[in-house]
Amino acid sequence: MITSQVKTRLSVNLNKVALIRNARGGNLPDLIQVARDCEEFGAEGITVHPRPDERHIRFSDLPDLLRVVTTEFNIEGNPTRHFLDEVFRSPPHQCTLVPDAPEALTSDGGWDTHKHHDFLVDVVASLKERGIRVSLFIDPEPRHVEGALRVGADRVELYTGRFAVDYPKSPAQAIAPHLACSEEAVRLGIGLNAGHDLNLENLAFYARSIPHLEEVSIGHALICDALYYGLANTIRMYRRLLDR
């Protein structure tokens, strides 16, 4: 059962680091070293999201990351047969299932946990049989939290893209559906993660408003900030916002 308040973990998504590496065809920056450094600088997890075209994280990166990550390893992605086979070969602590299309530039929506119930039941069971915690990426609607519980998921990850867009205009309105989902998650006893477009401007408000938030996954904004502040300082800045 989830307690009323938890310490929110920061998981750093390394997709953009891999994208820069792949642009030149070599090994600069060294993805594996960056993963080590992120943990040393205060990250409490490493997230990767391999896509079918491997335009950033490659499936061949997974075994190397599994060997070096000492905090928590989270692999995100659409559970195609190929994706699942690769996850089974390099089993992470957590697998976050995301219904993104192969051509999607970035994840922009979550599962309809009722419409895809039968499919998700089988996929979730296959992961949990191997000792992998399963999180479902969902839009912030309480019915999808309940649906995630029904298919056997351990957690949900709330899609925060719309929150990030609406936050400058009305923080209270932007957070409202997330509060409803968090209350439902507590009621049902399912874990709660969040991610997408969280940044230095909106993260503290989000985390303060959702006191039982277990994990945030942040990549694009954090890597952009690191261009100005440096990776070590940026991770500490994000960590401080979560600790407020």
Biotite code that builds the C-alpha atoms (Angstrom):
import biotite.structure as struc

atoms = struc.array([
    struc.Atom([0.000, 0.000, 0.000], chain_id="A", res_id=1, res_name="MET", atom_name="CA", element="C"),
    struc.Atom([1.280, 3.476, -0.885], chain_id="A", res_id=2, res_name="ILE", atom_name="CA", element="C"),
    struc.Atom([1.946, 5.811, 2.013], chain_id="A", res_id=3, res_name="THR", atom_name="CA", element="C"),
    struc.Atom([0.555, 9.332, 2.022], chain_id="A", res_id=4, res_name="SER", atom_name="CA", element="C"),
    struc.Atom([3.971, 10.786, 1.220], chain_id="A", res_id=5, res_name="GLN", atom_name="CA", element="C"),
    struc.Atom([7.051, 9.326, -0.420], chain_id="A", res_id=6, res_name="VAL", atom_name="CA", element="C"),
    struc.Atom([10.436, 10.541, -1.586], chain_id="A", res_id=7, res_name="LYS", atom_name="CA", element="C"),
    struc.Atom([10.235, 11.073, -5.331], chain_id="A", res_id=8, res_name="THR", atom_name="CA", element="C"),
    struc.Atom([13.055, 9.449, -7.269], chain_id="A", res_id=9, res_name="ARG", atom_name="CA", element="C"),
    struc.Atom([14.681, 11.200, -10.245], chain_id="A", res_id=10, res_name="LEU", atom_name="CA", element="C"),
    struc.Atom([15.279, 8.908, -13.214], chain_id="A", res_id=11, res_name="SER", atom_name="CA", element="C"),
    struc.Atom([17.332, 10.490, -16.002], chain_id="A", res_id=12, res_name="VAL", atom_name="CA", element="C"),
    struc.Atom([16.315, 9.571, -19.539], chain_id="A", res_id=13, res_name="ASN", atom_name="CA", element="C"),
    struc.Atom([19.418, 9.167, -21.730], chain_id="A", res_id=14, res_name="LEU", atom_name="CA", element="C"),
    struc.Atom([17.748, 9.175, -25.149], chain_id="A", res_id=15, res_name="ASN", atom_name="CA", element="C"),
    struc.Atom([19.083, 12.602, -26.117], chain_id="A", res_id=16, res_name="LYS", atom_name="CA", element="C"),
    struc.Atom([22.604, 11.602, -25.090], chain_id="A", res_id=17, res_name="VAL", atom_name="CA", element="C"),
    struc.Atom([22.366, 8.625, -27.435], chain_id="A", res_id=18, res_name="ALA", atom_name="CA", element="C"),
    struc.Atom([20.941, 10.845, -30.183], chain_id="A", res_id=19, res_name="LEU", atom_name="CA", element="C"),
    struc.Atom([24.024, 13.076, -30.052], chain_id="A", res_id=20, res_name="ILE", atom_name="CA", element="C"),
    struc.Atom([26.288, 10.005, -30.080], chain_id="A", res_id=21, res_name="ARG", atom_name="CA", element="C"),
    struc.Atom([24.545, 8.534, -33.099], chain_id="A", res_id=22, res_name="ASN", atom_name="CA", element="C"),
    struc.Atom([24.794, 11.780, -35.074], chain_id="A", res_id=23, res_name="ALA", atom_name="CA", element="C"),
    struc.Atom([28.524, 11.206, -35.653], chain_id="A", res_id=24, res_name="ARG", atom_name="CA", element="C"),
    struc.Atom([28.598, 7.423, -35.723], chain_id="A", res_id=25, res_name="GLY", atom_name="CA", element="C"),
    struc.Atom([31.185, 7.056, -32.972], chain_id="A", res_id=26, res_name="GLY", atom_name="CA", element="C"),
    struc.Atom([31.020, 6.771, -29.203], chain_id="A", res_id=27, res_name="ASN", atom_name="CA", element="C"),
    struc.Atom([31.046, 10.414, -28.179], chain_id="A", res_id=28, res_name="LEU", atom_name="CA", element="C"),
    struc.Atom([29.457, 11.051, -25.777], chain_id="A", res_id=29, res_name="PRO", atom_name="CA", element="C"),
    struc.Atom([29.995, 7.672, -24.154], chain_id="A", res_id=30, res_name="ASP", atom_name="CA", element="C"),
    struc.Atom([26.486, 6.621, -23.136], chain_id="A", res_id=31, res_name="LEU", atom_name="CA", element="C"),
    struc.Atom([27.666, 4.131, -20.539], chain_id="A", res_id=32, res_name="ILE", atom_name="CA", element="C"),
    struc.Atom([29.956, 6.647, -18.854], chain_id="A", res_id=33, res_name="GLN", atom_name="CA", element="C"),
    struc.Atom([27.178, 9.240, -18.837], chain_id="A", res_id=34, res_name="VAL", atom_name="CA", element="C"),
    struc.Atom([24.899, 6.719, -17.103], chain_id="A", res_id=35, res_name="ALA", atom_name="CA", element="C"),
    struc.Atom([27.564, 6.155, -14.431], chain_id="A", res_id=36, res_name="ARG", atom_name="CA", element="C"),
    struc.Atom([28.067, 9.890, -14.025], chain_id="A", res_id=37, res_name="ASP", atom_name="CA", element="C"),
    struc.Atom([24.348, 10.625, -13.716], chain_id="A", res_id=38, res_name="CYS", atom_name="CA", element="C"),
    struc.Atom([24.152, 8.210, -10.797], chain_id="A", res_id=39, res_name="GLU", atom_name="CA", element="C"),
    struc.Atom([27.260, 9.713, -9.205], chain_id="A", res_id=40, res_name="GLU", atom_name="CA", element="C"),
    struc.Atom([25.728, 13.193, -9.534], chain_id="A", res_id=41, res_name="PHE", atom_name="CA", element="C"),
    struc.Atom([22.536, 12.151, -7.742], chain_id="A", res_id=42, res_name="GLY", atom_name="CA", element="C"),
    struc.Atom([20.193, 10.461, -10.208], chain_id="A", res_id=43, res_name="ALA", atom_name="CA", element="C"),
    struc.Atom([18.281, 7.601, -8.613], chain_id="A", res_id=44, res_name="GLU", atom_name="CA", element="C"),
    struc.Atom([17.483, 5.832, -11.850], chain_id="A", res_id=45, res_name="GLY", atom_name="CA", element="C"),
    struc.Atom([18.356, 5.595, -15.538], chain_id="A", res_id=46, res_name="ILE", atom_name="CA", element="C"),
    struc.Atom([15.629, 5.477, -18.178], chain_id="A", res_id=47, res_name="THR", atom_name="CA", element="C"),
    struc.Atom([15.962, 4.588, -21.860], chain_id="A", res_id=48, res_name="VAL", atom_name="CA", element="C"),
    struc.Atom([13.336, 4.341, -24.584], chain_id="A", res_id=49, res_name="HIS", atom_name="CA", element="C"),
    struc.Atom([14.548, 2.330, -27.576], chain_id="A", res_id=50, res_name="PRO", atom_name="CA", element="C"),
    struc.Atom([12.447, 2.849, -30.687], chain_id="A", res_id=51, res_name="ARG", atom_name="CA", element="C"),
    struc.Atom([12.146, 0.534, -33.692], chain_id="A", res_id=52, res_name="PRO", atom_name="CA", element="C"),
    struc.Atom([14.466, 2.679, -35.849], chain_id="A", res_id=53, res_name="ASP", atom_name="CA", element="C"),
    struc.Atom([17.035, 2.928, -32.995], chain_id="A", res_id=54, res_name="GLU", atom_name="CA", element="C"),
    struc.Atom([17.496, 6.625, -33.744], chain_id="A", res_id=55, res_name="ARG", atom_name="CA", element="C"),
    struc.Atom([18.815, 7.186, -30.227], chain_id="A", res_id=56, res_name="HIS", atom_name="CA", element="C"),
    struc.Atom([19.006, 4.277, -27.773], chain_id="A", res_id=57, res_name="ILE", atom_name="CA", element="C"),
    struc.Atom([19.955, 1.060, -29.542], chain_id="A", res_id=58, res_name="ARG", atom_name="CA", element="C"),
    struc.Atom([18.839, -2.333, -28.340], chain_id="A", res_id=59, res_name="PHE", atom_name="CA", element="C"),
    struc.Atom([22.531, -3.247, -28.217], chain_id="A", res_id=60, res_name="SER", atom_name="CA", element="C"),
    struc.Atom([22.950, -0.569, -25.504], chain_id="A", res_id=61, res_name="ASP", atom_name="CA", element="C"),
    struc.Atom([20.680, -2.437, -23.091], chain_id="A", res_id=62, res_name="LEU", atom_name="CA", element="C"),
    struc.Atom([23.101, -5.169, -21.910], chain_id="A", res_id=63, res_name="PRO", atom_name="CA", element="C"),
    struc.Atom([25.869, -2.618, -21.331], chain_id="A", res_id=64, res_name="ASP", atom_name="CA", element="C"),
    struc.Atom([23.565, -0.354, -19.338], chain_id="A", res_id=65, res_name="LEU", atom_name="CA", element="C"),
    struc.Atom([22.251, -3.284, -17.316], chain_id="A", res_id=66, res_name="LEU", atom_name="CA", element="C"),
    struc.Atom([25.818, -4.094, -16.261], chain_id="A", res_id=67, res_name="ARG", atom_name="CA", element="C"),
    struc.Atom([26.629, -0.604, -14.968], chain_id="A", res_id=68, res_name="VAL", atom_name="CA", element="C"),
    struc.Atom([23.397, 0.880, -13.571], chain_id="A", res_id=69, res_name="VAL", atom_name="CA", element="C"),
    struc.Atom([23.468, 0.513, -9.800], chain_id="A", res_id=70, res_name="THR", atom_name="CA", element="C"),
    struc.Atom([20.299, 2.462, -8.908], chain_id="A", res_id=71, res_name="THR", atom_name="CA", element="C"),
    struc.Atom([17.242, 1.549, -10.970], chain_id="A", res_id=72, res_name="GLU", atom_name="CA", element="C"),
    struc.Atom([17.103, 0.671, -14.648], chain_id="A", res_id=73, res_name="PHE", atom_name="CA", element="C"),
    struc.Atom([13.862, 1.548, -16.459], chain_id="A", res_id=74, res_name="ASN", atom_name="CA", element="C"),
    struc.Atom([13.230, 0.563, -20.087], chain_id="A", res_id=75, res_name="ILE", atom_name="CA", element="C"),
    struc.Atom([10.320, 2.265, -21.845], chain_id="A", res_id=76, res_name="GLU", atom_name="CA", element="C"),
    struc.Atom([8.705, 1.340, -25.116], chain_id="A", res_id=77, res_name="GLY", atom_name="CA", element="C"),
    struc.Atom([5.910, -0.076, -27.192], chain_id="A", res_id=78, res_name="ASN", atom_name="CA", element="C"),
    struc.Atom([5.635, -3.789, -26.323], chain_id="A", res_id=79, res_name="PRO", atom_name="CA", element="C"),
    struc.Atom([6.173, -5.261, -29.764], chain_id="A", res_id=80, res_name="THR", atom_name="CA", element="C"),
    struc.Atom([7.525, -8.793, -29.945], chain_id="A", res_id=81, res_name="ARG", atom_name="CA", element="C"),
    struc.Atom([11.001, -7.486, -30.729], chain_id="A", res_id=82, res_name="HIS", atom_name="CA", element="C"),
    struc.Atom([10.929, -4.980, -27.859], chain_id="A", res_id=83, res_name="PHE", atom_name="CA", element="C"),
    struc.Atom([9.820, -7.621, -25.362], chain_id="A", res_id=84, res_name="LEU", atom_name="CA", element="C"),
    struc.Atom([12.461, -10.105, -26.517], chain_id="A", res_id=85, res_name="ASP", atom_name="CA", element="C"),
    struc.Atom([15.161, -7.474, -25.971], chain_id="A", res_id=86, res_name="GLU", atom_name="CA", element="C"),
    struc.Atom([13.774, -6.574, -22.540], chain_id="A", res_id=87, res_name="VAL", atom_name="CA", element="C"),
    struc.Atom([13.729, -10.251, -21.556], chain_id="A", res_id=88, res_name="PHE", atom_name="CA", element="C"),
    struc.Atom([17.389, -10.531, -22.576], chain_id="A", res_id=89, res_name="ARG", atom_name="CA", element="C"),
    struc.Atom([18.339, -7.501, -20.440], chain_id="A", res_id=90, res_name="SER", atom_name="CA", element="C"),
    struc.Atom([15.718, -7.481, -17.681], chain_id="A", res_id=91, res_name="PRO", atom_name="CA", element="C"),
    struc.Atom([15.455, -4.061, -15.997], chain_id="A", res_id=92, res_name="PRO", atom_name="CA", element="C"),
    struc.Atom([14.015, -3.254, -12.602], chain_id="A", res_id=93, res_name="HIS", atom_name="CA", element="C"),
    struc.Atom([11.044, -1.598, -14.322], chain_id="A", res_id=94, res_name="GLN", atom_name="CA", element="C"),
    struc.Atom([9.528, -1.731, -17.784], chain_id="A", res_id=95, res_name="CYS", atom_name="CA", element="C"),
    struc.Atom([7.238, 1.154, -18.724], chain_id="A", res_id=96, res_name="THR", atom_name="CA", element="C"),
    struc.Atom([4.866, 0.254, -21.547], chain_id="A", res_id=97, res_name="LEU", atom_name="CA", element="C"),
    struc.Atom([4.141, 3.131, -23.924], chain_id="A", res_id=98, res_name="VAL", atom_name="CA", element="C"),
    struc.Atom([1.723, 2.943, -26.892], chain_id="A", res_id=99, res_name="PRO", atom_name="CA", element="C"),
    struc.Atom([3.771, 5.118, -29.254], chain_id="A", res_id=100, res_name="ASP", atom_name="CA", element="C"),
    struc.Atom([3.600, 4.533, -33.003], chain_id="A", res_id=101, res_name="ALA", atom_name="CA", element="C"),
    struc.Atom([6.855, 3.668, -34.835], chain_id="A", res_id=102, res_name="PRO", atom_name="CA", element="C"),
    struc.Atom([6.836, 7.031, -36.618], chain_id="A", res_id=103, res_name="GLU", atom_name="CA", element="C"),
    struc.Atom([6.148, 9.076, -33.466], chain_id="A", res_id=104, res_name="ALA", atom_name="CA", element="C"),
    struc.Atom([8.661, 11.851, -32.795], chain_id="A", res_id=105, res_name="LEU", atom_name="CA", element="C"),
    struc.Atom([8.031, 11.509, -29.069], chain_id="A", res_id=106, res_name="THR", atom_name="CA", element="C"),
    struc.Atom([5.442, 9.912, -26.796], chain_id="A", res_id=107, res_name="SER", atom_name="CA", element="C"),
    struc.Atom([2.260, 11.984, -26.858], chain_id="A", res_id=108, res_name="ASP", atom_name="CA", element="C"),
    struc.Atom([-0.402, 9.893, -25.173], chain_id="A", res_id=109, res_name="GLY", atom_name="CA", element="C"),
    struc.Atom([-1.069, 6.888, -23.010], chain_id="A", res_id=110, res_name="GLY", atom_name="CA", element="C"),
    struc.Atom([-2.887, 3.569, -23.028], chain_id="A", res_id=111, res_name="TRP", atom_name="CA", element="C"),
    struc.Atom([-6.612, 3.145, -23.049], chain_id="A", res_id=112, res_name="ASP", atom_name="CA", element="C"),
    struc.Atom([-6.332, 0.506, -20.354], chain_id="A", res_id=113, res_name="THR", atom_name="CA", element="C"),
    struc.Atom([-9.882, -0.711, -20.938], chain_id="A", res_id=114, res_name="HIS", atom_name="CA", element="C"),
    struc.Atom([-9.784, -0.940, -24.730], chain_id="A", res_id=115, res_name="LYS", atom_name="CA", element="C"),
    struc.Atom([-6.434, -2.758, -24.660], chain_id="A", res_id=116, res_name="HIS", atom_name="CA", element="C"),
    struc.Atom([-7.202, -4.804, -21.541], chain_id="A", res_id=117, res_name="HIS", atom_name="CA", element="C"),
    struc.Atom([-6.716, -8.282, -23.033], chain_id="A", res_id=118, res_name="ASP", atom_name="CA", element="C"),
    struc.Atom([-3.466, -7.365, -24.785], chain_id="A", res_id=119, res_name="PHE", atom_name="CA", element="C"),
    struc.Atom([-2.045, -5.686, -21.707], chain_id="A", res_id=120, res_name="LEU", atom_name="CA", element="C"),
    struc.Atom([-2.970, -8.567, -19.400], chain_id="A", res_id=121, res_name="VAL", atom_name="CA", element="C"),
    struc.Atom([-0.766, -10.922, -21.412], chain_id="A", res_id=122, res_name="ASP", atom_name="CA", element="C"),
    struc.Atom([2.145, -8.497, -21.783], chain_id="A", res_id=123, res_name="VAL", atom_name="CA", element="C"),
    struc.Atom([2.136, -7.451, -18.127], chain_id="A", res_id=124, res_name="VAL", atom_name="CA", element="C"),
    struc.Atom([2.030, -11.086, -16.996], chain_id="A", res_id=125, res_name="ALA", atom_name="CA", element="C"),
    struc.Atom([4.982, -12.020, -19.221], chain_id="A", res_id=126, res_name="SER", atom_name="CA", element="C"),
    struc.Atom([7.098, -9.241, -17.689], chain_id="A", res_id=127, res_name="LEU", atom_name="CA", element="C"),
    struc.Atom([6.107, -9.912, -14.103], chain_id="A", res_id=128, res_name="LYS", atom_name="CA", element="C"),
    struc.Atom([6.891, -13.611, -14.518], chain_id="A", res_id=129, res_name="GLU", atom_name="CA", element="C"),
    struc.Atom([10.487, -12.491, -15.011], chain_id="A", res_id=130, res_name="ARG", atom_name="CA", element="C"),
    struc.Atom([10.499, -10.314, -11.902], chain_id="A", res_id=131, res_name="GLY", atom_name="CA", element="C"),
    struc.Atom([10.170, -7.020, -13.795], chain_id="A", res_id=132, res_name="ILE", atom_name="CA", element="C"),
    struc.Atom([8.024, -4.286, -12.272], chain_id="A", res_id=133, res_name="ARG", atom_name="CA", element="C"),
    struc.Atom([5.533, -2.971, -14.835], chain_id="A", res_id=134, res_name="VAL", atom_name="CA", element="C"),
    struc.Atom([4.342, 0.610, -15.255], chain_id="A", res_id=135, res_name="SER", atom_name="CA", element="C"),
    struc.Atom([1.758, 1.733, -17.815], chain_id="A", res_id=136, res_name="LEU", atom_name="CA", element="C"),
    struc.Atom([2.029, 5.148, -19.471], chain_id="A", res_id=137, res_name="PHE", atom_name="CA", element="C"),
    struc.Atom([-1.451, 6.689, -19.302], chain_id="A", res_id=138, res_name="ILE", atom_name="CA", element="C"),
    struc.Atom([-3.256, 9.954, -19.848], chain_id="A", res_id=139, res_name="ASP", atom_name="CA", element="C"),
    struc.Atom([-4.307, 11.544, -16.532], chain_id="A", res_id=140, res_name="PRO", atom_name="CA", element="C"),
    struc.Atom([-7.784, 9.992, -16.316], chain_id="A", res_id=141, res_name="GLU", atom_name="CA", element="C"),
    struc.Atom([-8.753, 8.032, -13.184], chain_id="A", res_id=142, res_name="PRO", atom_name="CA", element="C"),
    struc.Atom([-10.490, 5.330, -15.201], chain_id="A", res_id=143, res_name="ARG", atom_name="CA", element="C"),
    struc.Atom([-7.156, 4.393, -16.752], chain_id="A", res_id=144, res_name="HIS", atom_name="CA", element="C"),
    struc.Atom([-5.612, 4.048, -13.293], chain_id="A", res_id=145, res_name="VAL", atom_name="CA", element="C"),
    struc.Atom([-8.319, 1.550, -12.399], chain_id="A", res_id=146, res_name="GLU", atom_name="CA", element="C"),
    struc.Atom([-7.824, -0.183, -15.735], chain_id="A", res_id=147, res_name="GLY", atom_name="CA", element="C"),
    struc.Atom([-4.101, -0.481, -15.101], chain_id="A", res_id=148, res_name="ALA", atom_name="CA", element="C"),
    struc.Atom([-4.776, -2.222, -11.818], chain_id="A", res_id=149, res_name="LEU", atom_name="CA", element="C"),
    struc.Atom([-7.120, -4.655, -13.558], chain_id="A", res_id=150, res_name="ARG", atom_name="CA", element="C"),
    struc.Atom([-4.459, -5.718, -16.073], chain_id="A", res_id=151, res_name="VAL", atom_name="CA", element="C"),
    struc.Atom([-1.972, -6.350, -13.262], chain_id="A", res_id=152, res_name="GLY", atom_name="CA", element="C"),
    struc.Atom([0.341, -3.338, -13.577], chain_id="A", res_id=153, res_name="ALA", atom_name="CA", element="C"),
    struc.Atom([2.357, -2.313, -10.528], chain_id="A", res_id=154, res_name="ASP", atom_name="CA", element="C"),
    struc.Atom([2.387, 1.382, -11.373], chain_id="A", res_id=155, res_name="ARG", atom_name="CA", element="C"),
    struc.Atom([1.101, 3.986, -13.783], chain_id="A", res_id=156, res_name="VAL", atom_name="CA", element="C"),
    struc.Atom([3.132, 6.809, -15.291], chain_id="A", res_id=157, res_name="GLU", atom_name="CA", element="C"),
    struc.Atom([1.024, 9.899, -15.843], chain_id="A", res_id=158, res_name="LEU", atom_name="CA", element="C"),
    struc.Atom([1.646, 11.693, -19.141], chain_id="A", res_id=159, res_name="TYR", atom_name="CA", element="C"),
    struc.Atom([2.519, 15.261, -18.151], chain_id="A", res_id=160, res_name="THR", atom_name="CA", element="C"),
    struc.Atom([2.793, 16.805, -21.617], chain_id="A", res_id=161, res_name="GLY", atom_name="CA", element="C"),
    struc.Atom([-0.551, 18.612, -21.414], chain_id="A", res_id=162, res_name="ARG", atom_name="CA", element="C"),
    struc.Atom([0.235, 19.707, -17.847], chain_id="A", res_id=163, res_name="PHE", atom_name="CA", element="C"),
    struc.Atom([3.442, 21.353, -19.082], chain_id="A", res_id=164, res_name="ALA", atom_name="CA", element="C"),
    struc.Atom([1.537, 23.249, -21.789], chain_id="A", res_id=165, res_name="VAL", atom_name="CA", element="C"),
    struc.Atom([-1.245, 24.411, -19.461], chain_id="A", res_id=166, res_name="ASP", atom_name="CA", element="C"),
    struc.Atom([0.885, 25.146, -16.382], chain_id="A", res_id=167, res_name="TYR", atom_name="CA", element="C"),
    struc.Atom([1.944, 28.720, -17.327], chain_id="A", res_id=168, res_name="PRO", atom_name="CA", element="C"),
    struc.Atom([-1.693, 29.700, -17.897], chain_id="A", res_id=169, res_name="LYS", atom_name="CA", element="C"),
    struc.Atom([-3.288, 28.058, -14.858], chain_id="A", res_id=170, res_name="SER", atom_name="CA", element="C"),
    struc.Atom([-1.276, 25.786, -12.547], chain_id="A", res_id=171, res_name="PRO", atom_name="CA", element="C"),
    struc.Atom([-4.384, 24.787, -10.580], chain_id="A", res_id=172, res_name="ALA", atom_name="CA", element="C"),
    struc.Atom([-6.276, 23.774, -13.706], chain_id="A", res_id=173, res_name="GLN", atom_name="CA", element="C"),
    struc.Atom([-3.256, 21.982, -15.159], chain_id="A", res_id=174, res_name="ALA", atom_name="CA", element="C"),
    struc.Atom([-2.692, 19.853, -12.063], chain_id="A", res_id=175, res_name="ILE", atom_name="CA", element="C"),
    struc.Atom([-6.351, 18.974, -11.418], chain_id="A", res_id=176, res_name="ALA", atom_name="CA", element="C"),
    struc.Atom([-6.563, 15.741, -13.477], chain_id="A", res_id=177, res_name="PRO", atom_name="CA", element="C"),
    struc.Atom([-3.260, 14.561, -12.030], chain_id="A", res_id=178, res_name="HIS", atom_name="CA", element="C"),
    struc.Atom([-4.537, 15.100, -8.507], chain_id="A", res_id=179, res_name="LEU", atom_name="CA", element="C"),
    struc.Atom([-7.607, 13.035, -9.342], chain_id="A", res_id=180, res_name="ALA", atom_name="CA", element="C"),
    struc.Atom([-5.421, 10.238, -10.666], chain_id="A", res_id=181, res_name="CYS", atom_name="CA", element="C"),
    struc.Atom([-3.114, 10.353, -7.682], chain_id="A", res_id=182, res_name="SER", atom_name="CA", element="C"),
    struc.Atom([-6.051, 10.054, -5.316], chain_id="A", res_id=183, res_name="GLU", atom_name="CA", element="C"),
    struc.Atom([-7.334, 7.081, -7.285], chain_id="A", res_id=184, res_name="GLU", atom_name="CA", element="C"),
    struc.Atom([-3.886, 5.479, -7.246], chain_id="A", res_id=185, res_name="ALA", atom_name="CA", element="C"),
    struc.Atom([-3.692, 5.818, -3.468], chain_id="A", res_id=186, res_name="VAL", atom_name="CA", element="C"),
    struc.Atom([-7.195, 4.411, -3.094], chain_id="A", res_id=187, res_name="ARG", atom_name="CA", element="C"),
    struc.Atom([-6.353, 1.395, -5.251], chain_id="A", res_id=188, res_name="LEU", atom_name="CA", element="C"),
    struc.Atom([-2.841, 0.862, -3.914], chain_id="A", res_id=189, res_name="GLY", atom_name="CA", element="C"),
    struc.Atom([-1.038, 1.218, -7.256], chain_id="A", res_id=190, res_name="ILE", atom_name="CA", element="C"),
    struc.Atom([2.254, 3.074, -7.626], chain_id="A", res_id=191, res_name="GLY", atom_name="CA", element="C"),
    struc.Atom([2.480, 6.463, -9.317], chain_id="A", res_id=192, res_name="LEU", atom_name="CA", element="C"),
    struc.Atom([5.150, 7.801, -11.690], chain_id="A", res_id=193, res_name="ASN", atom_name="CA", element="C"),
    struc.Atom([5.053, 10.794, -14.028], chain_id="A", res_id=194, res_name="ALA", atom_name="CA", element="C"),
    struc.Atom([6.933, 12.086, -17.024], chain_id="A", res_id=195, res_name="GLY", atom_name="CA", element="C"),
    struc.Atom([7.100, 14.161, -20.207], chain_id="A", res_id=196, res_name="HIS", atom_name="CA", element="C"),
    struc.Atom([8.098, 17.822, -20.438], chain_id="A", res_id=197, res_name="ASP", atom_name="CA", element="C"),
    struc.Atom([8.674, 18.256, -16.720], chain_id="A", res_id=198, res_name="LEU", atom_name="CA", element="C"),
    struc.Atom([11.358, 20.903, -16.254], chain_id="A", res_id=199, res_name="ASN", atom_name="CA", element="C"),
    struc.Atom([12.950, 23.385, -13.860], chain_id="A", res_id=200, res_name="LEU", atom_name="CA", element="C"),
    struc.Atom([9.925, 25.689, -14.077], chain_id="A", res_id=201, res_name="GLU", atom_name="CA", element="C"),
    struc.Atom([7.120, 23.220, -13.377], chain_id="A", res_id=202, res_name="ASN", atom_name="CA", element="C"),
    struc.Atom([8.674, 20.291, -11.511], chain_id="A", res_id=203, res_name="LEU", atom_name="CA", element="C"),
    struc.Atom([8.587, 21.690, -7.971], chain_id="A", res_id=204, res_name="ALA", atom_name="CA", element="C"),
    struc.Atom([4.893, 22.581, -8.244], chain_id="A", res_id=205, res_name="PHE", atom_name="CA", element="C"),
    struc.Atom([4.048, 19.186, -9.693], chain_id="A", res_id=206, res_name="TYR", atom_name="CA", element="C"),
    struc.Atom([5.940, 17.206, -7.069], chain_id="A", res_id=207, res_name="ALA", atom_name="CA", element="C"),
    struc.Atom([4.633, 19.355, -4.223], chain_id="A", res_id=208, res_name="ARG", atom_name="CA", element="C"),
    struc.Atom([1.059, 18.853, -5.452], chain_id="A", res_id=209, res_name="SER", atom_name="CA", element="C"),
    struc.Atom([1.410, 15.062, -5.741], chain_id="A", res_id=210, res_name="ILE", atom_name="CA", element="C"),
    struc.Atom([2.930, 14.040, -2.369], chain_id="A", res_id=211, res_name="PRO", atom_name="CA", element="C"),
    struc.Atom([2.874, 10.294, -3.103], chain_id="A", res_id=212, res_name="HIS", atom_name="CA", element="C"),
    struc.Atom([4.674, 10.589, -6.455], chain_id="A", res_id=213, res_name="LEU", atom_name="CA", element="C"),
    struc.Atom([7.235, 7.790, -6.528], chain_id="A", res_id=214, res_name="GLU", atom_name="CA", element="C"),
    struc.Atom([9.293, 8.623, -9.623], chain_id="A", res_id=215, res_name="GLU", atom_name="CA", element="C"),
    struc.Atom([9.719, 11.180, -12.385], chain_id="A", res_id=216, res_name="VAL", atom_name="CA", element="C"),
    struc.Atom([11.519, 10.420, -15.620], chain_id="A", res_id=217, res_name="SER", atom_name="CA", element="C"),
    struc.Atom([13.129, 13.461, -17.228], chain_id="A", res_id=218, res_name="ILE", atom_name="CA", element="C"),
    struc.Atom([15.349, 13.575, -20.283], chain_id="A", res_id=219, res_name="GLY", atom_name="CA", element="C"),
    struc.Atom([14.924, 16.263, -22.926], chain_id="A", res_id=220, res_name="HIS", atom_name="CA", element="C"),
    struc.Atom([14.635, 19.265, -20.604], chain_id="A", res_id=221, res_name="ALA", atom_name="CA", element="C"),
    struc.Atom([17.374, 18.031, -18.300], chain_id="A", res_id=222, res_name="LEU", atom_name="CA", element="C"),
    struc.Atom([19.859, 17.500, -21.140], chain_id="A", res_id=223, res_name="ILE", atom_name="CA", element="C"),
    struc.Atom([19.002, 20.935, -22.572], chain_id="A", res_id=224, res_name="CYS", atom_name="CA", element="C"),
    struc.Atom([19.617, 22.523, -19.176], chain_id="A", res_id=225, res_name="ASP", atom_name="CA", element="C"),
    struc.Atom([22.916, 20.646, -18.895], chain_id="A", res_id=226, res_name="ALA", atom_name="CA", element="C"),
    struc.Atom([24.203, 22.561, -21.939], chain_id="A", res_id=227, res_name="LEU", atom_name="CA", element="C"),
    struc.Atom([24.125, 25.711, -19.792], chain_id="A", res_id=228, res_name="TYR", atom_name="CA", element="C"),
    struc.Atom([24.588, 24.462, -16.224], chain_id="A", res_id=229, res_name="TYR", atom_name="CA", element="C"),
    struc.Atom([26.617, 21.290, -16.686], chain_id="A", res_id=230, res_name="GLY", atom_name="CA", element="C"),
    struc.Atom([25.319, 17.772, -16.094], chain_id="A", res_id=231, res_name="LEU", atom_name="CA", element="C"),
    struc.Atom([26.330, 17.462, -12.443], chain_id="A", res_id=232, res_name="ALA", atom_name="CA", element="C"),
    struc.Atom([24.851, 20.813, -11.456], chain_id="A", res_id=233, res_name="ASN", atom_name="CA", element="C"),
    struc.Atom([21.677, 20.222, -13.478], chain_id="A", res_id=234, res_name="THR", atom_name="CA", element="C"),
    struc.Atom([20.936, 16.881, -11.826], chain_id="A", res_id=235, res_name="ILE", atom_name="CA", element="C"),
    struc.Atom([21.430, 18.480, -8.421], chain_id="A", res_id=236, res_name="ARG", atom_name="CA", element="C"),
    struc.Atom([19.089, 21.330, -9.387], chain_id="A", res_id=237, res_name="MET", atom_name="CA", element="C"),
    struc.Atom([16.351, 18.865, -10.354], chain_id="A", res_id=238, res_name="TYR", atom_name="CA", element="C"),
    struc.Atom([17.001, 16.821, -7.238], chain_id="A", res_id=239, res_name="ARG", atom_name="CA", element="C"),
    struc.Atom([16.645, 19.905, -5.030], chain_id="A", res_id=240, res_name="ARG", atom_name="CA", element="C"),
    struc.Atom([13.273, 20.718, -6.594], chain_id="A", res_id=241, res_name="LEU", atom_name="CA", element="C"),
    struc.Atom([12.031, 17.245, -5.734], chain_id="A", res_id=242, res_name="LEU", atom_name="CA", element="C"),
    struc.Atom([13.302, 17.558, -2.173], chain_id="A", res_id=243, res_name="ASP", atom_name="CA", element="C"),
    struc.Atom([11.399, 20.791, -1.417], chain_id="A", res_id=244, res_name="ARG", atom_name="CA", element="C"),
])
